[in-house]
Amino acid sequence: MAAVTDQTKAPEIPSDVLSRAKEAAQFIQSKVPAPFSKPRIAIVCGSGLGGIADLISENERTVINYSDIPHFPQITGR
C-alpha cells in the first residue's frame, strides 16, 4: 500500500490580509456572549434566508450585520 501526500506548499498569506482577518474575527468574538464563545454551530444567513434566525430563541442567538464587521465586503444588492 502506498501513501499519497500533497507535496505542494500552501500559498503564503500576505500580512495585511491576515491582519484584517484577525481584526474581523476579534470584532465578532467581542459581540458573542461568554456562554457562546465557543459555538458548535454558526448559521450565516443572507439573500432572503434571515427568517431562519427567527426559529432560534432570541436569548440564544447573536446577530451581527455584515456592514458592522471590519473589512467585510459591503452589501451591493437588494
mmCIF file of the N, C-alpha and C atoms, coordinates in Angstrom:
data_MODEL
# 
_entry.id   MODEL 
# 
loop_
_atom_site.group_PDB 
_atom_site.id 
_atom_site.type_symbol 
_atom_site.label_atom_id 
_atom_site.label_alt_id 
_atom_site.label_comp_id 
_atom_site.label_asym_id 
_atom_site.label_entity_id 
_atom_site.label_seq_id 
_atom_site.pdbx_PDB_ins_code 
_atom_site.Cartn_x 
_atom_site.Cartn_y 
_atom_site.Cartn_z 
_atom_site.occupancy 
_atom_site.B_iso_or_equiv 
_atom_site.pdbx_formal_charge 
_atom_site.auth_seq_id 
_atom_site.auth_comp_id 
_atom_site.auth_asym_id 
_atom_site.auth_atom_id 
_atom_site.pdbx_PDB_model_num 
ATOM 1   N N  . MET A 1 1  ? 0.841   -1.160 0.000  1.00 0.00 ? 1  MET A N  1 
ATOM 2   C CA . MET A 1 1  ? 0.000   0.000  0.000  1.00 0.00 ? 1  MET A CA 1 
ATOM 3   C C  . MET A 1 1  ? 0.896   1.235  0.000  1.00 0.00 ? 1  MET A C  1 
ATOM 4   N N  . ALA A 1 2  ? 0.571   2.183  -0.853 1.00 0.00 ? 2  ALA A N  1 
ATOM 5   C CA . ALA A 1 2  ? 1.364   3.396  -0.955 1.00 0.00 ? 2  ALA A CA 1 
ATOM 6   C C  . ALA A 1 2  ? 0.618   4.561  -0.307 1.00 0.00 ? 2  ALA A C  1 
ATOM 7   N N  . ALA A 1 3  ? 1.367   5.436  0.286  1.00 0.00 ? 3  ALA A N  1 
ATOM 8   C CA . ALA A 1 3  ? 0.784   6.644  0.873  1.00 0.00 ? 3  ALA A CA 1 
ATOM 9   C C  . ALA A 1 3  ? 0.896   7.777  -0.130 1.00 0.00 ? 3  ALA A C  1 
ATOM 10  N N  . VAL A 1 4  ? -0.147  8.569  -0.212 1.00 0.00 ? 4  VAL A N  1 
ATOM 11  C CA . VAL A 1 4  ? -0.140  9.720  -1.118 1.00 0.00 ? 4  VAL A CA 1 
ATOM 12  C C  . VAL A 1 4  ? -0.120  10.972 -0.256 1.00 0.00 ? 4  VAL A C  1 
ATOM 13  N N  . THR A 1 5  ? 0.824   11.829 -0.523 1.00 0.00 ? 5  THR A N  1 
ATOM 14  C CA . THR A 1 5  ? 0.890   13.085 0.215  1.00 0.00 ? 5  THR A CA 1 
ATOM 15  C C  . THR A 1 5  ? 0.939   14.248 -0.763 1.00 0.00 ? 5  THR A C  1 
ATOM 16  N N  . ASP A 1 6  ? 0.419   15.361 -0.348 1.00 0.00 ? 6  ASP A N  1 
ATOM 17  C CA . ASP A 1 6  ? 0.446   16.558 -1.166 1.00 0.00 ? 6  ASP A CA 1 
ATOM 18  C C  . ASP A 1 6  ? 1.752   17.287 -0.876 1.00 0.00 ? 6  ASP A C  1 
ATOM 19  N N  . GLN A 1 7  ? 2.615   17.374 -1.836 1.00 0.00 ? 7  GLN A N  1 
ATOM 20  C CA . GLN A 1 7  ? 3.913   17.993 -1.654 1.00 0.00 ? 7  GLN A CA 1 
ATOM 21  C C  . GLN A 1 7  ? 3.911   19.484 -1.991 1.00 0.00 ? 7  GLN A C  1 
ATOM 22  N N  . THR A 1 8  ? 2.736   19.998 -2.443 1.00 0.00 ? 8  THR A N  1 
ATOM 23  C CA . THR A 1 8  ? 2.694   21.420 -2.780 1.00 0.00 ? 8  THR A CA 1 
ATOM 24  C C  . THR A 1 8  ? 2.641   22.247 -1.508 1.00 0.00 ? 8  THR A C  1 
ATOM 25  N N  . LYS A 1 9  ? 3.292   23.368 -1.564 1.00 0.00 ? 9  LYS A N  1 
ATOM 26  C CA . LYS A 1 9  ? 3.331   24.257 -0.413 1.00 0.00 ? 9  LYS A CA 1 
ATOM 27  C C  . LYS A 1 9  ? 2.123   25.194 -0.472 1.00 0.00 ? 9  LYS A C  1 
ATOM 28  N N  . ALA A 1 10 ? 1.461   25.379 0.663  1.00 0.00 ? 10 ALA A N  1 
ATOM 29  C CA . ALA A 1 10 ? 0.330   26.292 0.712  1.00 0.00 ? 10 ALA A CA 1 
ATOM 30  C C  . ALA A 1 10 ? 0.826   27.706 0.426  1.00 0.00 ? 10 ALA A C  1 
ATOM 31  N N  . PRO A 1 11 ? 0.021   28.479 -0.301 1.00 0.00 ? 11 PRO A N  1 
ATOM 32  C CA . PRO A 1 11 ? 0.462   29.847 -0.596 1.00 0.00 ? 11 PRO A CA 1 
ATOM 33  C C  . PRO A 1 11 ? 0.554   30.665 0.693  1.00 0.00 ? 11 PRO A C  1 
ATOM 34  N N  . GLU A 1 12 ? 1.525   31.544 0.728  1.00 0.00 ? 12 GLU A N  1 
ATOM 35  C CA . GLU A 1 12 ? 1.708   32.393 1.899  1.00 0.00 ? 12 GLU A CA 1 
ATOM 36  C C  . GLU A 1 12 ? 0.660   33.497 1.878  1.00 0.00 ? 12 GLU A C  1 
ATOM 37  N N  . ILE A 1 13 ? 0.046   33.747 3.025  1.00 0.00 ? 13 ILE A N  1 
ATOM 38  C CA . ILE A 1 13 ? -0.976  34.781 3.136  1.00 0.00 ? 13 ILE A CA 1 
ATOM 39  C C  . ILE A 1 13 ? -0.289  36.101 3.466  1.00 0.00 ? 13 ILE A C  1 
ATOM 40  N N  . PRO A 1 14 ? -0.558  37.134 2.669  1.00 0.00 ? 14 PRO A N  1 
ATOM 41  C CA . PRO A 1 14 ? 0.068   38.436 2.953  1.00 0.00 ? 14 PRO A CA 1 
ATOM 42  C C  . PRO A 1 14 ? -0.305  38.927 4.348  1.00 0.00 ? 14 PRO A C  1 
ATOM 43  N N  . SER A 1 15 ? 0.629   39.589 5.018  1.00 0.00 ? 15 SER A N  1 
ATOM 44  C CA . SER A 1 15 ? 0.410   40.004 6.407  1.00 0.00 ? 15 SER A CA 1 
ATOM 45  C C  . SER A 1 15 ? -0.764  40.957 6.553  1.00 0.00 ? 15 SER A C  1 
ATOM 46  N N  . ASP A 1 16 ? -1.016  41.821 5.551  1.00 0.00 ? 16 ASP A N  1 
ATOM 47  C CA . ASP A 1 16 ? -2.152  42.738 5.672  1.00 0.00 ? 16 ASP A CA 1 
ATOM 48  C C  . ASP A 1 16 ? -3.482  42.002 5.610  1.00 0.00 ? 16 ASP A C  1 
ATOM 49  N N  . VAL A 1 17 ? -3.554  40.949 4.818  1.00 0.00 ? 17 VAL A N  1 
ATOM 50  C CA . VAL A 1 17 ? -4.775  40.139 4.734  1.00 0.00 ? 17 VAL A CA 1 
ATOM 51  C C  . VAL A 1 17 ? -4.994  39.417 6.059  1.00 0.00 ? 17 VAL A C  1 
ATOM 52  N N  . LEU A 1 18 ? -3.941  38.846 6.590  1.00 0.00 ? 18 LEU A N  1 
ATOM 53  C CA . LEU A 1 18 ? -4.035  38.138 7.869  1.00 0.00 ? 18 LEU A CA 1 
ATOM 54  C C  . LEU A 1 18 ? -4.429  39.103 8.985  1.00 0.00 ? 18 LEU A C  1 
ATOM 55  N N  . SER A 1 19 ? -3.875  40.292 8.975  1.00 0.00 ? 19 SER A N  1 
ATOM 56  C CA . SER A 1 19 ? -4.192  41.299 9.982  1.00 0.00 ? 19 SER A CA 1 
ATOM 57  C C  . SER A 1 19 ? -5.672  41.689 9.923  1.00 0.00 ? 19 SER A C  1 
ATOM 58  N N  . ARG A 1 20 ? -6.196  41.891 8.711  1.00 0.00 ? 20 ARG A N  1 
ATOM 59  C CA . ARG A 1 20 ? -7.612  42.256 8.557  1.00 0.00 ? 20 ARG A CA 1 
ATOM 60  C C  . ARG A 1 20 ? -8.517  41.116 9.000  1.00 0.00 ? 20 ARG A C  1 
ATOM 61  N N  . ALA A 1 21 ? -8.144  39.889 8.677  1.00 0.00 ? 21 ALA A N  1 
ATOM 62  C CA . ALA A 1 21 ? -8.942  38.732 9.090  1.00 0.00 ? 21 ALA A CA 1 
ATOM 63  C C  . ALA A 1 21 ? -8.972  38.609 10.609 1.00 0.00 ? 21 ALA A C  1 
ATOM 64  N N  . LYS A 1 22 ? -7.837  38.823 11.250 1.00 0.00 ? 22 LYS A N  1 
ATOM 65  C CA . LYS A 1 22 ? -7.776  38.755 12.713 1.00 0.00 ? 22 LYS A CA 1 
ATOM 66  C C  . LYS A 1 22 ? -8.630  39.844 13.345 1.00 0.00 ? 22 LYS A C  1 
ATOM 67  N N  . GLU A 1 23 ? -8.586  41.048 12.774 1.00 0.00 ? 23 GLU A N  1 
ATOM 68  C CA . GLU A 1 23 ? -9.386  42.144 13.307 1.00 0.00 ? 23 GLU A CA 1 
ATOM 69  C C  . GLU A 1 23 ? -10.882 41.837 13.194 1.00 0.00 ? 23 GLU A C  1 
ATOM 70  N N  . ALA A 1 24 ? -11.290 41.285 12.059 1.00 0.00 ? 24 ALA A N  1 
ATOM 71  C CA . ALA A 1 24 ? -12.696 40.918 11.874 1.00 0.00 ? 24 ALA A CA 1 
ATOM 72  C C  . ALA A 1 24 ? -13.099 39.822 12.870 1.00 0.00 ? 24 ALA A C  1 
ATOM 73  N N  . ALA A 1 25 ? -12.245 38.829 13.047 1.00 0.00 ? 25 ALA A N  1 
ATOM 74  C CA . ALA A 1 25 ? -12.533 37.742 13.985 1.00 0.00 ? 25 ALA A CA 1 
ATOM 75  C C  . ALA A 1 25 ? -12.641 38.255 15.416 1.00 0.00 ? 25 ALA A C  1 
ATOM 76  N N  . GLN A 1 26 ? -11.753 39.156 15.792 1.00 0.00 ? 26 GLN A N  1 
ATOM 77  C CA . GLN A 1 26 ? -11.794 39.714 17.143 1.00 0.00 ? 26 GLN A CA 1 
ATOM 78  C C  . GLN A 1 26 ? -13.073 40.525 17.360 1.00 0.00 ? 26 GLN A C  1 
ATOM 79  N N  . PHE A 1 27 ? -13.501 41.255 16.333 1.00 0.00 ? 27 PHE A N  1 
ATOM 80  C CA . PHE A 1 27 ? -14.744 42.014 16.441 1.00 0.00 ? 27 PHE A CA 1 
ATOM 81  C C  . PHE A 1 27 ? -15.920 41.065 16.672 1.00 0.00 ? 27 PHE A C  1 
ATOM 82  N N  . ILE A 1 28 ? -15.995 40.007 15.873 1.00 0.00 ? 28 ILE A N  1 
ATOM 83  C CA . ILE A 1 28 ? -17.089 39.042 16.013 1.00 0.00 ? 28 ILE A CA 1 
ATOM 84  C C  . ILE A 1 28 ? -17.052 38.396 17.398 1.00 0.00 ? 28 ILE A C  1 
ATOM 85  N N  . GLN A 1 29 ? -15.872 37.987 17.837 1.00 0.00 ? 29 GLN A N  1 
ATOM 86  C CA . GLN A 1 29 ? -15.746 37.375 19.160 1.00 0.00 ? 29 GLN A CA 1 
ATOM 87  C C  . GLN A 1 29 ? -16.178 38.339 20.261 1.00 0.00 ? 29 GLN A C  1 
ATOM 88  N N  . SER A 1 30 ? -15.943 39.632 20.096 1.00 0.00 ? 30 SER A N  1 
ATOM 89  C CA . SER A 1 30 ? -16.318 40.608 21.124 1.00 0.00 ? 30 SER A CA 1 
ATOM 90  C C  . SER A 1 30 ? -17.833 40.771 21.236 1.00 0.00 ? 30 SER A C  1 
ATOM 91  N N  . LYS A 1 31 ? -18.569 40.386 20.210 1.00 0.00 ? 31 LYS A N  1 
ATOM 92  C CA . LYS A 1 31 ? -20.022 40.536 20.203 1.00 0.00 ? 31 LYS A CA 1 
ATOM 93  C C  . LYS A 1 31 ? -20.752 39.298 20.716 1.00 0.00 ? 31 LYS A C  1 
ATOM 94  N N  . VAL A 1 32 ? -20.053 38.183 20.814 1.00 0.00 ? 32 VAL A N  1 
ATOM 95  C CA . VAL A 1 32 ? -20.685 36.926 21.225 1.00 0.00 ? 32 VAL A CA 1 
ATOM 96  C C  . VAL A 1 32 ? -20.641 36.812 22.751 1.00 0.00 ? 32 VAL A C  1 
ATOM 97  N N  . PRO A 1 33 ? -21.803 36.567 23.395 1.00 0.00 ? 33 PRO A N  1 
ATOM 98  C CA . PRO A 1 33 ? -21.818 36.424 24.853 1.00 0.00 ? 33 PRO A CA 1 
ATOM 99  C C  . PRO A 1 33 ? -20.917 35.271 25.311 1.00 0.00 ? 33 PRO A C  1 
ATOM 100 N N  . ALA A 1 34 ? -20.358 35.414 26.501 1.00 0.00 ? 34 ALA A N  1 
ATOM 101 C CA . ALA A 1 34 ? -19.403 34.430 27.036 1.00 0.00 ? 34 ALA A CA 1 
ATOM 102 C C  . ALA A 1 34 ? -19.900 32.978 26.952 1.00 0.00 ? 34 ALA A C  1 
ATOM 103 N N  . PRO A 1 35 ? -21.172 32.695 27.303 1.00 0.00 ? 35 PRO A N  1 
ATOM 104 C CA . PRO A 1 35 ? -21.602 31.289 27.224 1.00 0.00 ? 35 PRO A CA 1 
ATOM 105 C C  . PRO A 1 35 ? -21.539 30.706 25.811 1.00 0.00 ? 35 PRO A C  1 
ATOM 106 N N  . PHE A 1 36 ? -21.516 31.580 24.814 1.00 0.00 ? 36 PHE A N  1 
ATOM 107 C CA . PHE A 1 36 ? -21.483 31.120 23.423 1.00 0.00 ? 36 PHE A CA 1 
ATOM 108 C C  . PHE A 1 36 ? -20.148 31.390 22.748 1.00 0.00 ? 36 PHE A C  1 
ATOM 109 N N  . SER A 1 37 ? -19.109 31.618 23.538 1.00 0.00 ? 37 SER A N  1 
ATOM 110 C CA . SER A 1 37 ? -17.815 31.983 22.968 1.00 0.00 ? 37 SER A CA 1 
ATOM 111 C C  . SER A 1 37 ? -17.158 30.863 22.169 1.00 0.00 ? 37 SER A C  1 
ATOM 112 N N  . LYS A 1 38 ? -17.589 29.652 22.382 1.00 0.00 ? 38 LYS A N  1 
ATOM 113 C CA . LYS A 1 38 ? -17.068 28.517 21.598 1.00 0.00 ? 38 LYS A CA 1 
ATOM 114 C C  . LYS A 1 38 ? -18.246 27.743 21.005 1.00 0.00 ? 38 LYS A C  1 
ATOM 115 N N  . PRO A 1 39 ? -18.923 28.344 20.025 1.00 0.00 ? 39 PRO A N  1 
ATOM 116 C CA . PRO A 1 39 ? -20.113 27.692 19.458 1.00 0.00 ? 39 PRO A CA 1 
ATOM 117 C C  . PRO A 1 39 ? -19.768 26.427 18.678 1.00 0.00 ? 39 PRO A C  1 
ATOM 118 N N  . ARG A 1 40 ? -20.706 25.521 18.659 1.00 0.00 ? 40 ARG A N  1 
ATOM 119 C CA . ARG A 1 40 ? -20.550 24.306 17.858 1.00 0.00 ? 40 ARG A CA 1 
ATOM 120 C C  . ARG A 1 40 ? -21.143 24.506 16.480 1.00 0.00 ? 40 ARG A C  1 
ATOM 121 N N  . ILE A 1 41 ? -22.053 25.480 16.373 1.00 0.00 ? 41 ILE A N  1 
ATOM 122 C CA . ILE A 1 41 ? -22.742 25.723 15.110 1.00 0.00 ? 41 ILE A CA 1 
ATOM 123 C C  . ILE A 1 41 ? -22.821 27.221 14.866 1.00 0.00 ? 41 ILE A C  1 
ATOM 124 N N  . ALA A 1 42 ? -22.704 27.628 13.634 1.00 0.00 ? 42 ALA A N  1 
ATOM 125 C CA . ALA A 1 42 ? -22.950 29.013 13.237 1.00 0.00 ? 42 ALA A CA 1 
ATOM 126 C C  . ALA A 1 42 ? -23.860 28.975 12.018 1.00 0.00 ? 42 ALA A C  1 
ATOM 127 N N  . ILE A 1 43 ? -24.851 29.843 12.010 1.00 0.00 ? 43 ILE A N  1 
ATOM 128 C CA . ILE A 1 43 ? -25.746 29.945 10.861 1.00 0.00 ? 43 ILE A CA 1 
ATOM 129 C C  . ILE A 1 43 ? -25.513 31.314 10.242 1.00 0.00 ? 43 ILE A C  1 
ATOM 130 N N  . VAL A 1 44 ? -25.061 31.323 9.014  1.00 0.00 ? 44 VAL A N  1 
ATOM 131 C CA . VAL A 1 44 ? -24.823 32.567 8.298  1.00 0.00 ? 44 VAL A CA 1 
ATOM 132 C C  . VAL A 1 44 ? -25.930 32.678 7.256  1.00 0.00 ? 44 VAL A C  1 
ATOM 133 N N  . CYS A 1 45 ? -26.777 33.679 7.405  1.00 0.00 ? 45 CYS A N  1 
ATOM 134 C CA . CYS A 1 45 ? -27.930 33.834 6.518  1.00 0.00 ? 45 CYS A CA 1 
ATOM 135 C C  . CYS A 1 45 ? -27.732 35.034 5.603  1.00 0.00 ? 45 CYS A C  1 
ATOM 136 N N  . GLY A 1 46 ? -28.300 34.936 4.456  1.00 0.00 ? 46 GLY A N  1 
ATOM 137 C CA . GLY A 1 46 ? -28.264 36.044 3.520  1.00 0.00 ? 46 GLY A CA 1 
ATOM 138 C C  . GLY A 1 46 ? -29.253 35.799 2.402  1.00 0.00 ? 46 GLY A C  1 
ATOM 139 N N  . SER A 1 47 ? -29.500 36.804 1.626  1.00 0.00 ? 47 SER A N  1 
ATOM 140 C CA . SER A 1 47 ? -30.372 36.712 0.450  1.00 0.00 ? 47 SER A CA 1 
ATOM 141 C C  . SER A 1 47 ? -31.705 36.030 0.746  1.00 0.00 ? 47 SER A C  1 
ATOM 142 N N  . GLY A 1 48 ? -32.411 36.572 1.718  1.00 0.00 ? 48 GLY A N  1 
ATOM 143 C CA . GLY A 1 48 ? -33.749 36.063 1.984  1.00 0.00 ? 48 GLY A CA 1 
ATOM 144 C C  . GLY A 1 48 ? -33.836 34.912 2.958  1.00 0.00 ? 48 GLY A C  1 
ATOM 145 N N  . LEU A 1 49 ? -32.724 34.487 3.515  1.00 0.00 ? 49 LEU A N  1 
ATOM 146 C CA . LEU A 1 49 ? -32.753 33.365 4.448  1.00 0.00 ? 49 LEU A CA 1 
ATOM 147 C C  . LEU A 1 49 ? -32.752 33.811 5.906  1.00 0.00 ? 49 LEU A C  1 
ATOM 148 N N  . GLY A 1 50 ? -32.858 35.103 6.148  1.00 0.00 ? 50 GLY A N  1 
ATOM 149 C CA . GLY A 1 50 ? -32.847 35.630 7.515  1.00 0.00 ? 50 GLY A CA 1 
ATOM 150 C C  . GLY A 1 50 ? -33.958 35.083 8.386  1.00 0.00 ? 50 GLY A C  1 
ATOM 151 N N  . GLY A 1 51 ? -35.050 34.626 7.795  1.00 0.00 ? 51 GLY A N  1 
ATOM 152 C CA . GLY A 1 51 ? -36.157 34.047 8.552  1.00 0.00 ? 51 GLY A CA 1 
ATOM 153 C C  . GLY A 1 51 ? -35.751 32.818 9.336  1.00 0.00 ? 51 GLY A C  1 
ATOM 154 N N  . ILE A 1 52 ? -34.691 32.176 8.931  1.00 0.00 ? 52 ILE A N  1 
ATOM 155 C CA . ILE A 1 52 ? -34.191 31.004 9.662  1.00 0.00 ? 52 ILE A CA 1 
ATOM 156 C C  . ILE A 1 52 ? -33.816 31.409 11.082 1.00 0.00 ? 52 ILE A C  1 
ATOM 157 N N  . ALA A 1 53 ? -33.275 32.593 11.245 1.00 0.00 ? 53 ALA A N  1 
ATOM 158 C CA . ALA A 1 53 ? -32.876 33.065 12.576 1.00 0.00 ? 53 ALA A CA 1 
ATOM 159 C C  . ALA A 1 53 ? -34.073 33.186 13.509 1.00 0.00 ? 53 ALA A C  1 
ATOM 160 N N  . ASP A 1 54 ? -35.263 33.415 12.950 1.00 0.00 ? 54 ASP A N  1 
ATOM 161 C CA . ASP A 1 54 ? -36.459 33.529 13.782 1.00 0.00 ? 54 ASP A CA 1 
ATOM 162 C C  . ASP A 1 54 ? -36.806 32.214 14.465 1.00 0.00 ? 54 ASP A C  1 
ATOM 163 N N  . LEU A 1 55 ? -36.255 31.123 14.001 1.00 0.00 ? 55 LEU A N  1 
ATOM 164 C CA . LEU A 1 55 ? -36.507 29.814 14.607 1.00 0.00 ? 55 LEU A CA 1 
ATOM 165 C C  . LEU A 1 55 ? -35.676 29.588 15.861 1.00 0.00 ? 55 LEU A C  1 
ATOM 166 N N  . ILE A 1 56 ? -34.702 30.464 16.098 1.00 0.00 ? 56 ILE A N  1 
ATOM 167 C CA . ILE A 1 56 ? -33.810 30.331 17.250 1.00 0.00 ? 56 ILE A CA 1 
ATOM 168 C C  . ILE A 1 56 ? -34.227 31.356 18.301 1.00 0.00 ? 56 ILE A C  1 
ATOM 169 N N  . SER A 1 57 ? -34.329 30.917 19.530 1.00 0.00 ? 57 SER A N  1 
ATOM 170 C CA . SER A 1 57 ? -34.705 31.804 20.629 1.00 0.00 ? 57 SER A CA 1 
ATOM 171 C C  . SER A 1 57 ? -33.799 33.029 20.659 1.00 0.00 ? 57 SER A C  1 
ATOM 172 N N  . GLU A 1 58 ? -34.384 34.219 20.879 1.00 0.00 ? 58 GLU A N  1 
ATOM 173 C CA . GLU A 1 58 ? -33.594 35.456 20.872 1.00 0.00 ? 58 GLU A CA 1 
ATOM 174 C C  . GLU A 1 58 ? -32.483 35.469 21.907 1.00 0.00 ? 58 GLU A C  1 
ATOM 175 N N  . ASN A 1 59 ? -32.691 34.821 23.053 1.00 0.00 ? 59 ASN A N  1 
ATOM 176 C CA . ASN A 1 59 ? -31.641 34.830 24.079 1.00 0.00 ? 59 ASN A CA 1 
ATOM 177 C C  . ASN A 1 59 ? -30.549 33.806 23.798 1.00 0.00 ? 59 ASN A C  1 
ATOM 178 N N  . GLU A 1 60 ? -30.667 33.061 22.706 1.00 0.00 ? 60 GLU A N  1 
ATOM 179 C CA . GLU A 1 60 ? -29.645 32.069 22.353 1.00 0.00 ? 60 GLU A CA 1 
ATOM 180 C C  . GLU A 1 60 ? -28.968 32.393 21.024 1.00 0.00 ? 60 GLU A C  1 
ATOM 181 N N  . ARG A 1 61 ? -29.138 33.609 20.562 1.00 0.00 ? 61 ARG A N  1 
ATOM 182 C CA . ARG A 1 61 ? -28.530 33.959 19.280 1.00 0.00 ? 61 ARG A CA 1 
ATOM 183 C C  . ARG A 1 61 ? -27.849 35.318 19.357 1.00 0.00 ? 61 ARG A C  1 
ATOM 184 N N  . THR A 1 62 ? -26.926 35.501 18.470 1.00 0.00 ? 62 THR A N  1 
ATOM 185 C CA . THR A 1 62 ? -26.247 36.779 18.313 1.00 0.00 ? 62 THR A CA 1 
ATOM 186 C C  . THR A 1 62 ? -26.368 37.158 16.847 1.00 0.00 ? 62 THR A C  1 
ATOM 187 N N  . VAL A 1 63 ? -26.846 38.339 16.589 1.00 0.00 ? 63 VAL A N  1 
ATOM 188 C CA . VAL A 1 63 ? -26.997 38.826 15.219 1.00 0.00 ? 63 VAL A CA 1 
ATOM 189 C C  . VAL A 1 63 ? -25.975 39.939 14.996 1.00 0.00 ? 63 VAL A C  1 
ATOM 190 N N  . ILE A 1 64 ? -25.167 39.780 13.966 1.00 0.00 ? 64 ILE A N  1 
ATOM 191 C CA . ILE A 1 64 ? -24.159 40.785 13.623 1.00 0.00 ? 64 ILE A CA 1 
ATOM 192 C C  . ILE A 1 64 ? -24.334 41.118 12.144 1.00 0.00 ? 64 ILE A C  1 
ATOM 193 N N  . ASN A 1 65 ? -24.564 42.378 11.855 1.00 0.00 ? 65 ASN A N  1 
ATOM 194 C CA . ASN A 1 65 ? -24.709 42.799 10.467 1.00 0.00 ? 65 ASN A CA 1 
ATOM 195 C C  . ASN A 1 65 ? -23.350 42.816 9.776  1.00 0.00 ? 65 ASN A C  1 
ATOM 196 N N  . TYR A 1 66 ? -23.310 42.354 8.534  1.00 0.00 ? 66 TYR A N  1 
ATOM 197 C CA . TYR A 1 66 ? -22.064 42.364 7.772  1.00 0.00 ? 66 TYR A CA 1 
ATOM 198 C C  . TYR A 1 66 ? -21.449 43.748 7.748  1.00 0.00 ? 66 TYR A C  1 
ATOM 199 N N  . SER A 1 67 ? -22.305 44.763 7.619  1.00 0.00 ? 67 SER A N  1 
ATOM 200 C CA . SER A 1 67 ? -21.797 46.131 7.483  1.00 0.00 ? 67 SER A CA 1 
ATOM 201 C C  . SER A 1 67 ? -21.078 46.610 8.744  1.00 0.00 ? 67 SER A C  1 
ATOM 202 N N  . ASP A 1 68 ? -21.287 45.933 9.871  1.00 0.00 ? 68 ASP A N  1 
ATOM 203 C CA . ASP A 1 68 ? -20.622 46.313 11.117 1.00 0.00 ? 68 ASP A CA 1 
ATOM 204 C C  . ASP A 1 68 ? -19.253 45.648 11.291 1.00 0.00 ? 68 ASP A C  1 
ATOM 205 N N  . ILE A 1 69 ? -18.998 44.605 10.534 1.00 0.00 ? 69 ILE A N  1 
ATOM 206 C CA . ILE A 1 69 ? -17.767 43.835 10.702 1.00 0.00 ? 69 ILE A CA 1 
ATOM 207 C C  . ILE A 1 69 ? -16.634 44.478 9.905  1.00 0.00 ? 69 ILE A C  1 
ATOM 208 N N  . PRO A 1 70 ? -15.532 44.815 10.581 1.00 0.00 ? 70 PRO A N  1 
ATOM 209 C CA . PRO A 1 70 ? -14.410 45.436 9.865  1.00 0.00 ? 70 PRO A CA 1 
ATOM 210 C C  . PRO A 1 70 ? -13.898 44.560 8.720  1.00 0.00 ? 70 PRO A C  1 
ATOM 211 N N  . HIS A 1 71 ? -13.675 45.201 7.579  1.00 0.00 ? 71 HIS A N  1 
ATOM 212 C CA . HIS A 1 71 ? -13.050 44.572 6.412  1.00 0.00 ? 71 HIS A CA 1 
ATOM 213 C C  . HIS A 1 71 ? -13.957 43.571 5.683  1.00 0.00 ? 71 HIS A C  1 
ATOM 214 N N  . PHE A 1 72 ? -15.234 43.459 6.082  1.00 0.00 ? 72 PHE A N  1 
ATOM 215 C CA . PHE A 1 72 ? -16.154 42.604 5.336  1.00 0.00 ? 72 PHE A CA 1 
ATOM 216 C C  . PHE A 1 72 ? -16.676 43.399 4.151  1.00 0.00 ? 72 PHE A C  1 
ATOM 217 N N  . PRO A 1 73 ? -16.945 42.731 3.035  1.00 0.00 ? 73 PRO A N  1 
ATOM 218 C CA . PRO A 1 73 ? -17.469 43.456 1.867  1.00 0.00 ? 73 PRO A CA 1 
ATOM 219 C C  . PRO A 1 73 ? -18.849 44.023 2.175  1.00 0.00 ? 73 PRO A C  1 
ATOM 220 N N  . GLN A 1 74 ? -19.118 45.175 1.624  1.00 0.00 ? 74 GLN A N  1 
ATOM 221 C CA . GLN A 1 74 ? -20.423 45.808 1.817  1.00 0.00 ? 74 GLN A CA 1 
ATOM 222 C C  . GLN A 1 74 ? -21.449 45.202 0.880  1.00 0.00 ? 74 GLN A C  1 
ATOM 223 N N  . ILE A 1 75 ? -22.685 45.150 1.330  1.00 0.00 ? 75 ILE A N  1 
ATOM 224 C CA . ILE A 1 75 ? -23.774 44.601 0.527  1.00 0.00 ? 75 ILE A CA 1 
ATOM 225 C C  . ILE A 1 75 ? -24.024 45.565 -0.642 1.00 0.00 ? 75 ILE A C  1 
ATOM 226 N N  . THR A 1 76 ? -24.122 45.023 -1.842 1.00 0.00 ? 76 THR A N  1 
ATOM 227 C CA . THR A 1 76 ? -24.337 45.872 -3.011 1.00 0.00 ? 76 THR A CA 1 
ATOM 228 C C  . THR A 1 76 ? -25.683 45.606 -3.678 1.00 0.00 ? 76 THR A C  1 
ATOM 229 N N  . GLY A 1 77 ? -26.326 44.499 -3.384 1.00 0.00 ? 77 GLY A N  1 
ATOM 230 C CA . GLY A 1 77 ? -27.616 44.167 -3.992 1.00 0.00 ? 77 GLY A CA 1 
ATOM 231 C C  . GLY A 1 77 ? -28.737 44.268 -2.979 1.00 0.00 ? 77 GLY A C  1 
ATOM 232 N N  . ARG A 1 78 ? -29.922 44.433 -3.455 1.00 0.00 ? 78 ARG A N  1 
ATOM 233 C CA . ARG A 1 78 ? -31.115 44.489 -2.583 1.00 0.00 ? 78 ARG A CA 1 
ATOM 234 C C  . ARG A 1 78 ? -32.230 43.760 -3.246 1.00 0.00 ? 78 ARG A C  1 
# 
